[in-house]
Amino acid sequence: MADFWNTSTDVIIIGSGAAGLSAAIEARQAGAFVRVFEKRPVTGGNTRISDGGLSAPDNFMQKQQGVTDSPQRFCKDILRAGLGLNHPDLVDLFARQASDAVDWTRSLGVRYTARLDQFGGHSVPRTVTIENNAGHTLITAMTNRLHQLGVPIHTRHTLDRLVTDASGRVTGVCLSCSEKTSAAAPDSGTDISPCRIRHIRADRAVVLATGGFGSDVAFRTCQAPRLDDTIDSTNHSGATAEGLTAALKIHAMPLHLSWIQLGPWGCADESGYGKGARFAAYSVFPAGILVDPFTGGRIVNEWADRRQRSDAILNAGHACIGIVDHTGAQKEVDSLASCLKTGKIRQFDSLSDLGTAFNMPAESLEQTVAEYNLWTTCPGPDRFGKDPKTKTSPLETPPFYAIRLWPKIHYTPGGLQIDTRARVMDLSHRPIPGLFAAGEVTGGIHGAGRLGGCALPECIVFGRIAGRNAAATG
Ligand SMILES: Cc1cc2nc3c(=O)[nH]c(=O)nc-3n(C[C@H](O)[C@H](O)[C@H](O)COP(=O)(O)OP(=O)(O)OC[C@H]3O[C@@H](n4cnc5c(N)ncnc54)[C@H](O)[C@@H]3O)c2cc1C
């Protein structure tokens, strides 16, 4: 058995997104020797390409702007969007620690835009955004910290298998690697030998932080057959399920795998996340309307949660049109300018020109907008239940902008069951010794659907918990 292991360390982290790097920092700061393994040539996963929005109750920006919020209120919003499938103990813990997670990123040097957003399904503005919407700055701040702490990050190393002993305890990992990395490890083990398959022993524990499976067409169509390769995804290409299945193979408990979230703001005229999605998310949905081109009528409360809005478009059966006027478009001018150049957003001097361009029934769009504008002057919700508190100015200032929207796979709320100590649970509802998990590879927190800006703080909250507990494992 001595020859089986190529080397050892105290805590092995698999995955270098927000969850994995948070775990690595905490585990090292708790005194453990740590190695991070990442299958891709670059670190960061979906975190790197994210918009950097973090939702948290009682956060520093809410305090500056006098917005009243509470963890209880946050929990209620999360449970509503999750259709009550959420595990309440995890939601409660997340809600109480989300604001600390934001402050922790600030302590690492991450800076935030002086803006507070309210996304669909949140009952108050509570989302702070990393400067320039740049999720990659979170990864840079975390990797800088790990560098200071002397923690090596080995890229091009893919977890193939979790190694267990006769009692079922996770004792290490089997990785395949595509090239030798030069990172020097501050531990007592020898440096990693240059073979293709490597067995690394974890003297304390393994933390699985391999993210979601939004890009894994085979796995996701098995869970939800309608989400085949005709539906695009916003995720990075490495968002696949092999980390998750490695845990399932040692009898970890799966949760909610078929609840796959689509982003209603996906632009039908570009692939991946793109720039149109940002315009739709930050401008069209908060300040405009969503219209079915076949009828010229609205189809949903534009402030509903992502699941409700995506389902409304999918039920229409074709791309729907997001419309906003000049005033609303000022909320996201950068992506507007770039999408106008590429034709993903179209500009019109009048609503009637816009309706004609999309073959809407004559005058239907003018009627829809007149009804909508009347609502913005009346008390009470509209016929879709749109909350009067979300009212913005009427759609009346030309030019008008239109974008074709078709949902894209964005997030996988299902995954491994963990407890409040981030221990992975088995099929008999017992923790699997030596195995922790955090981030999108886990399930149960968001239930049927996640609210905007809730993934990154959740990765940090549970990543930090996983790292501390992994380091404390005897
Ligand atoms: C375009 C986009 C925008 C988003 N914007 C926001 C936002 O503004 N706010 C928000 O809260 N959420 C946002 N999200 C969601 C959020 O980014 C993710 O849920 C979160 O980053 C997941 O973090 P993670 O650490 O769990 O996984 P990731 O960041 O995806 O990291 C997992 C890492 O594990 C690696 N990996 C996978 N399998 C293996 C393996 N077998 N062996 C070794 N390594 C492996 C992957 O390559 C990856 O690098 C966005 C998502 C996308 C796609």
The ligand as an SDF file (V2000), in Angstrom:
LIG
                    3D

 53 58  0  0  0  0  0  0  0  0999 V2000
  -22.2080   33.3280  -16.8280 C   0  0  0  0  0  0  0  0  0  0  0  0
  -22.5350   33.1270  -15.3750 C   0  0  0  0  0  0  0  0  0  0  0  0
  -22.7820   34.2360  -14.5660 C   0  0  0  0  0  0  0  0  0  0  0  0
  -23.0610   34.0420  -13.2010 C   0  0  0  0  0  0  0  0  0  0  0  0
  -23.2180   35.1300  -12.3970 N   0  0  0  0  0  0  0  0  0  0  0  0
  -23.4500   34.9400  -11.0860 C   0  0  0  0  0  0  0  0  0  0  0  0
  -23.5450   36.0490  -10.2090 C   0  0  0  0  0  0  0  0  0  0  0  0
  -23.3880   37.2030  -10.6070 O   0  0  0  0  0  0  0  0  0  0  0  0
  -23.8160   35.8130   -8.8910 N   0  0  0  0  0  0  0  0  0  0  0  0
  -23.9710   34.5440   -8.4000 C   0  0  0  0  0  0  0  0  0  0  0  0
  -24.2010   34.3950   -7.1940 O   0  0  0  0  0  0  0  0  0  0  0  0
  -23.8500   33.4690   -9.2080 N   0  0  0  0  0  0  0  0  0  0  0  0
  -23.5820   33.6400  -10.5200 C   0  0  0  0  0  0  0  0  0  0  0  0
  -23.4480   32.5570  -11.3250 N   0  0  0  0  0  0  0  0  0  0  0  0
  -23.4220   31.2150  -10.7120 C   0  0  0  0  0  0  0  0  0  0  0  0
  -22.0690   31.0300  -10.0040 C   0  0  0  0  0  0  0  0  0  0  0  0
  -21.0540   31.6240  -10.7930 O   0  0  0  0  0  0  0  0  0  0  0  0
  -21.7280   29.5580   -9.7860 C   0  0  0  0  0  0  0  0  0  0  0  0
  -22.8030   28.8760   -9.2170 O   0  0  0  0  0  0  0  0  0  0  0  0
  -20.5150   29.4680   -8.8490 C   0  0  0  0  0  0  0  0  0  0  0  0
  -19.4480   30.2030   -9.3880 O   0  0  0  0  0  0  0  0  0  0  0  0
  -20.1050   28.0100   -8.6550 C   0  0  0  0  0  0  0  0  0  0  0  0
  -18.9050   28.0260   -7.9200 O   0  0  0  0  0  0  0  0  0  0  0  0
  -18.2120   26.6230   -7.5690 P   0  0  0  0  0  0  0  0  0  0  0  0
  -16.9800   26.9520   -6.8420 O   0  0  0  0  0  0  0  0  0  0  0  0
  -19.1940   25.7160   -6.9550 O   0  0  0  0  0  0  0  0  0  0  0  0
  -17.9070   26.0240   -9.0050 O   0  0  0  0  0  0  0  0  0  0  0  0
  -16.9870   26.6180  -10.2050 P   0  0  0  0  0  0  0  0  0  0  0  0
  -16.7050   28.0560  -10.0020 O   0  0  0  0  0  0  0  0  0  0  0  0
  -17.6510   26.2050  -11.4560 O   0  0  0  0  0  0  0  0  0  0  0  0
  -15.6450   25.8290   -9.9760 O   0  0  0  0  0  0  0  0  0  0  0  0
  -15.5950   24.4120  -10.0590 C   0  0  0  0  0  0  0  0  0  0  0  0
  -14.2460   24.0270  -10.6110 C   0  0  0  0  0  0  0  0  0  0  0  0
  -14.0810   22.6130  -10.4850 O   0  0  0  0  0  0  0  0  0  0  0  0
  -13.4370   22.1290  -11.6520 C   0  0  0  0  0  0  0  0  0  0  0  0
  -13.7480   20.7080  -11.8110 N   0  0  0  0  0  0  0  0  0  0  0  0
  -14.9120   20.1370  -12.2060 C   0  0  0  0  0  0  0  0  0  0  0  0
  -14.8070   18.8130  -12.2140 N   0  0  0  0  0  0  0  0  0  0  0  0
  -13.5340   18.5240  -11.8090 C   0  0  0  0  0  0  0  0  0  0  0  0
  -12.8230   17.3140  -11.6390 C   0  0  0  0  0  0  0  0  0  0  0  0
  -13.3850   16.1090  -11.8820 N   0  0  0  0  0  0  0  0  0  0  0  0
  -11.5280   17.3620  -11.2240 N   0  0  0  0  0  0  0  0  0  0  0  0
  -10.9310   18.5830  -10.9710 C   0  0  0  0  0  0  0  0  0  0  0  0
  -11.5670   19.7550  -11.1460 N   0  0  0  0  0  0  0  0  0  0  0  0
  -12.8560   19.7260  -11.5450 C   0  0  0  0  0  0  0  0  0  0  0  0
  -14.0150   22.9790  -12.7630 C   0  0  0  0  0  0  0  0  0  0  0  0
  -13.2160   22.9800  -13.9290 O   0  0  0  0  0  0  0  0  0  0  0  0
  -14.0970   24.3520  -12.0930 C   0  0  0  0  0  0  0  0  0  0  0  0
  -12.9450   25.1080  -12.3120 O   0  0  0  0  0  0  0  0  0  0  0  0
  -23.1530   32.7250  -12.6790 C   0  0  0  0  0  0  0  0  0  0  0  0
  -22.9230   31.6220  -13.4990 C   0  0  0  0  0  0  0  0  0  0  0  0
  -22.5990   31.8110  -14.8340 C   0  0  0  0  0  0  0  0  0  0  0  0
  -22.3330   30.6070  -15.6950 C   0  0  0  0  0  0  0  0  0  0  0  0
  1  2  1  0
  2  3  1  0
  2 52  2  0
  3  4  2  0
  4  5  1  0
  4 50  1  0
  5  6  2  0
  6  7  1  0
  6 13  1  0
  7  8  2  0
  7  9  1  0
  9 10  1  0
 10 11  2  0
 10 12  1  0
 12 13  2  0
 13 14  1  0
 14 15  1  0
 14 50  1  0
 15 16  1  0
 16 17  1  0
 16 18  1  0
 18 19  1  0
 18 20  1  0
 20 21  1  0
 20 22  1  0
 22 23  1  0
 23 24  1  0
 24 25  2  0
 24 26  1  0
 24 27  1  0
 27 28  1  0
 28 29  2  0
 28 30  1  0
 28 31  1  0
 31 32  1  0
 32 33  1  0
 33 34  1  0
 33 48  1  0
 34 35  1  0
 35 36  1  0
 35 46  1  0
 36 37  1  0
 36 45  1  0
 37 38  2  0
 38 39  1  0
 39 40  1  0
 39 45  2  0
 40 41  1  0
 40 42  2  0
 42 43  1  0
 43 44  2  0
 44 45  1  0
 46 47  1  0
 46 48  1  0
 48 49  1  0
 50 51  2  0
 51 52  1  0
 52 53  1  0
M  END
$$$$
